[in-house]
Amino acid sequence: MPSQLDYKGNKAFRLLCMHERLNKGEWISKEKLAVEFNVTKKTIQRDIDDLRAYFADNSYYNELKTIKYDKGQNVYHLDESTDTKLNNMEVMAISKILLESRAFCKSEVDTLLFKLVVQLSSNDRKLVEEVIRNEQFYYVPLRHNKELISILWDLSQYIARTELLHISYVRKDGVARTHLVKPVSIMFSEYYFYLIAYMAENMKDYPTVFRIDRLESINRSGERFTIPYRDKFNEGEFRKRVQFMYSGELRRVKFEFSGSSLEAVLDRLPTAEVLSETDGKYIISVEVYGTGIDMWLRSQGEYVRIVE
């Protein structure tokens, strides 16, 4: 049998361990490392000096990392002039959003959460894991339960290459249809990822929305498409004008709102413009795509009256 390597006596192993701990925000002690790796404190000091030289020679994106010594606690830590690492608060916030979105199947969300929290120091990691443990354990994926991450990546590549795609799409009534499309964007809204594309078979001047989990097949055509610069798809402008991802022709709707929270209306409808107000009743005009706005207006019951 091959002899086991003495990792602790190996300088490369020591440097990798120290580099990883420093990057996670841990504070390291020269004395404790000397005992852990069974070397002298002078050896650890030389390792720290080597890491200092490495960080000095390999800064990027204007980020400067330096190893600083805290005399009071007799420990070393990494100081970054540009903070590019996620801290414990940010990892916790992203984890909560990820769990609440229910966007991914259980195996994918577990993998993503693991990769997020593993960036943290051991103490911070335990804290974040404790905060999200219950919600992660009782996580309920969507009914389709499909793995989506690789599909999202593939579609993003086709969009970047402006490549025509043959897709088979299963509608909500269970009927499958094939389409030749010009993919322009991937968007997320209310639990689902969507492919935004223009139909290549007709001259519709507005985009069509496909729920990505309902794509039965995606096949490359090998052909490229072009969209004039003035007509290029703008995700931000589209999102402001679409409700429940129901696309269609661009239209303007005017309605009267008499509810208690005008702010909620303006947050829900970014293109909304308040035209007038009388006795707590607001006349609001909004520019939107498709019929999704009709669903939202109906959901407001007696607080909304359509003007035109």
C-alpha positions in Angstrom: 0.0 0.0 0.0 1.3 3.5 -0.7 2.5 5.5 2.3 0.3 8.3 3.5 1.6 11.8 2.8 2.4 14.0 5.8 0.1 16.8 4.9 0.7 18.8 8.1 4.4 18.9 7.3 3.8 20.0 3.8 4.2 23.8 3.2 1.8 23.9 0.2 -0.9 22.3 2.4 -0.2 24.8 5.2 -0.5 27.7 2.8 -3.7 26.5 1.3 -5.3 26.0 4.8 -4.2 29.4 5.9 -5.3 31.1 2.7 -8.8 29.4 3.0 -9.2 30.4 6.6 -8.2 34.0 6.0 -10.5 34.3 3.0 -13.4 33.1 5.1 -12.7 35.9 7.6 -11.1 33.8 10.3 -8.5 35.2 12.6 -5.4 33.0 12.9 -2.9 32.6 15.6 0.7 31.9 14.9 1.1 29.9 18.1 -1.9 27.7 17.5 -0.9 27.1 13.8 2.6 26.0 14.9 1.1 23.4 17.3 -1.5 22.3 14.7 1.0 21.7 11.9 3.9 20.6 14.2 6.3 23.3 13.0 8.0 26.3 14.6 6.5 29.7 15.0 9.2 31.0 12.6 8.0 28.6 10.0 4.4 30.0 10.3 5.8 33.5 10.2 7.5 32.7 6.9 4.2 31.2 5.6 2.4 34.4 6.5 5.1 36.5 4.8 4.7 34.3 1.6 0.9 34.9 1.7 1.4 38.6 2.1 3.6 38.6 -1.0 1.1 36.5 -2.9 -1.8 38.9 -2.1 0.3 41.9 -3.0 1.1 40.4 -6.5 -2.3 39.1 -7.3 -4.8 41.9 -6.6 -7.6 42.2 -9.1 -10.6 44.5 -9.8 -8.8 47.2 -7.7 -9.1 44.9 -4.7 -6.1 44.9 -2.4 -5.8 42.2 0.2 -3.4 42.5 3.1 -2.7 40.4 6.1 -2.8 42.5 9.2 -1.6 41.8 12.7 -3.8 42.5 15.8 -1.3 43.1 18.6 -4.0 43.1 21.3 -5.2 39.6 20.5 -2.0 38.4 19.0 -3.7 37.1 15.8 -3.6 37.8 12.0 -6.6 38.6 9.8 -7.2 39.5 6.2 -8.0 43.2 5.4 -9.7 43.9 2.1 -9.8 47.5 0.7 -12.7 46.4 -1.5 -15.2 44.1 0.2 -16.1 41.6 -2.5 -17.0 38.6 -0.3 -20.5 37.9 1.0 -20.7 38.4 4.8 -22.9 36.5 7.2 -25.8 39.0 7.0 -25.7 38.9 3.2 -25.6 35.1 3.0 -28.5 34.8 5.4 -30.6 37.3 3.4 -29.9 35.6 0.0 -30.6 32.2 1.6 -34.0 33.4 2.9 -34.9 34.8 -0.5 -33.8 31.6 -2.2 -36.0 29.5 0.1 -38.9 31.8 -0.2 -38.8 31.8 -4.0 -39.3 28.0 -4.2 -37.7 28.4 -7.6 -35.6 25.2 -7.5 -36.1 21.5 -6.7 -34.9 20.3 -3.3 -31.5 18.9 -4.4 -30.7 22.2 -6.2 -31.7 24.5 -3.4 -29.7 22.3 -0.9 -26.6 22.6 -3.1 -27.0 26.3 -3.5 -27.4 26.9 0.2 -24.4 24.7 1.0 -22.2 26.7 -1.4 -23.4 30.0 0.1 -22.8 29.2 3.7 -19.5 27.3 3.2 -18.0 30.7 2.3 -18.4 31.8 5.9 -16.2 31.3 8.8 -17.1 28.3 11.0 -18.9 30.5 13.7 -20.8 32.5 11.2 -21.7 29.4 9.2 -23.3 27.8 12.3 -25.3 30.9 13.0 -26.7 31.1 9.4 -27.4 27.4 9.3 -29.3 27.7 12.6 -31.4 30.6 11.2 -32.4 28.7 8.0 -32.4 25.1 9.2 -36.1 24.8 9.9 -37.2 26.5 6.7 -34.8 24.4 4.7 -36.0 21.2 6.3 -39.6 21.9 5.5 -38.9 23.3 2.0 -41.6 22.5 -0.4 -40.5 22.5 -4.1 -42.9 23.3 -6.9 -45.0 20.5 -8.4 -42.9 20.2 -11.6 -39.9 19.3 -9.4 -37.5 19.8 -12.4 -33.8 20.6 -12.2 -33.5 24.0 -13.9 -30.0 25.3 -13.3 -28.4 23.6 -16.3 -31.3 24.6 -18.5 -31.1 28.2 -17.5 -27.4 28.2 -18.3 -27.9 26.7 -21.7 -30.6 29.1 -22.6 -28.4 32.0 -21.5 -25.7 30.8 -23.9 -28.2 30.7 -26.8 -29.4 34.2 -25.9 -25.9 35.5 -25.9 -25.2 33.9 -29.3 -28.6 35.2 -30.7 -29.4 31.7 -31.9 -32.8 30.6 -33.2 -34.2 27.7 -31.2 -36.8 25.0 -31.9 -38.8 24.5 -28.8 -41.6 22.1 -27.8 -43.8 23.8 -25.2 -46.6 22.2 -23.1 -49.4 24.7 -22.5 -51.3 24.7 -19.2 -54.1 22.7 -20.9 -51.5 19.9 -21.6 -51.3 20.5 -25.3 -47.8 20.6 -26.7 -46.8 23.0 -29.5 -43.5 23.4 -31.4 -42.2 26.9 -32.2 -39.2 28.5 -33.8 -38.2 31.4 -31.5 -35.7 34.2 -31.1 -34.7 34.0 -27.4 -33.9 37.4 -25.8 -34.1 37.0 -22.0 -34.6 34.9 -18.9 -36.8 36.3 -16.2 -38.1 35.2 -12.8 -41.5 36.0 -11.4 -43.6 34.5 -8.6 -42.1 31.1 -8.3 -41.2 30.5 -12.0 -38.5 31.1 -14.5 -39.6 32.4 -17.9 -38.0 32.4 -21.4 -38.9 35.7 -23.2 -38.7 35.2 -27.0 -40.0 36.6 -30.2 -41.8 34.2 -32.6 -39.8 33.6 -35.7 -42.8 32.4 -37.7 -44.8 35.6 -37.6 -44.5 39.3 -37.3 -45.7 40.0 -33.8 -43.9 43.1 -32.5 -44.3 42.0 -28.8 -42.5 39.2 -27.0 -44.0 35.8 -26.0 -43.5 34.3 -22.6 -42.7 30.6 -22.0 -42.5 29.0 -18.6 -39.2 27.3 -18.6 -40.3 24.2 -16.7 -42.9 23.6 -19.4 -40.3 23.4 -22.2 -40.4 19.7 -23.3 -37.4 20.1 -25.6 -35.0 22.7 -26.7 -33.1 22.1 -30.0 -30.5 24.4 -31.6 -31.2 25.5 -35.2 -27.6 26.5 -36.0 -29.0 29.8 -37.4 -28.5 33.2 -35.9 -31.0 36.1 -35.8 -30.7 39.8 -35.6 -32.9 42.4 -34.0 -32.4 46.1 -34.9 -30.8 48.1 -32.1 -33.8 50.3 -31.7 -36.0 47.2 -31.2 -33.7 45.4 -28.8 -35.5 43.8 -25.8 -35.1 45.7 -22.5 -35.8 43.5 -19.5 -36.3 46.4 -17.1 -38.9 48.1 -19.3 -40.7 44.8 -20.0 -40.9 43.9 -16.3 -42.4 47.3 -15.5 -45.2 46.6 -18.0 -46.1 43.0 -17.5 -48.3 41.5 -14.8 -48.2 37.7 -13.9 -46.0 37.3 -17.0 -49.0 37.5 -19.3 -47.6 39.1 -22.5 -49.5 40.6 -25.4 -49.8 43.9 -27.2 -48.9 47.1 -25.4 -52.0 48.9 -24.0 -53.0 51.7 -21.7 -55.6 51.2 -19.0 -57.2 53.9 -16.8 -58.9 53.0 -13.6 -60.2 54.5 -10.3 -58.7 53.2 -7.1 -60.4 53.8 -3.7 -58.4 51.5 -1.5 -56.4 52.4 1.6 -52.9 51.9 0.1 -52.0 53.8 -3.0 -48.4 52.9 -2.3 -49.1 49.2 -2.9 -50.7 50.0 -6.3 -47.7 52.1 -7.4 -45.3 49.4 -6.2 -47.2 46.8 -8.1 -47.6 48.8 -11.3 -44.3 50.7 -11.9 -45.7 52.6 -14.9 -48.7 53.9 -13.0 -49.3 57.6 -13.1 -51.8 59.3 -10.8 -53.9 61.6 -12.9 -56.1 63.1 -10.2 -57.5 62.5 -6.6 -60.9 63.4 -5.3 -62.2 62.4 -1.8 -59.7 59.6 -1.5 -60.4 58.2 -5.0 -57.5 58.2 -7.4 -57.6 58.1 -11.2 -54.6 56.1 -12.3 -53.3 55.4 -15.8 -50.9 52.5 -16.5 -49.1 51.2 -19.6 -48.9 47.4 -19.7 -48.4 44.4 -22.0 -51.2 41.8 -22.4 -54.1 40.8 -20.1 -52.3 40.2 -16.8 -53.4 43.7 -15.6 -57.1 42.5 -15.9 -56.4 39.7 -13.4 -54.9 42.1 -10.9 -57.7 44.7 -11.3 -60.3 42.0 -10.7 -58.4 40.9 -7.5 -58.9 44.3 -6.0 -62.7 43.9 -6.0 -64.8 47.0 -5.0 -61.7 49.2 -4.6 -61.1 49.4 -8.4 -63.4 50.7 -11.2 -62.2 50.6 -14.8 -62.5 54.0 -16.5 -61.2 53.0 -20.0 
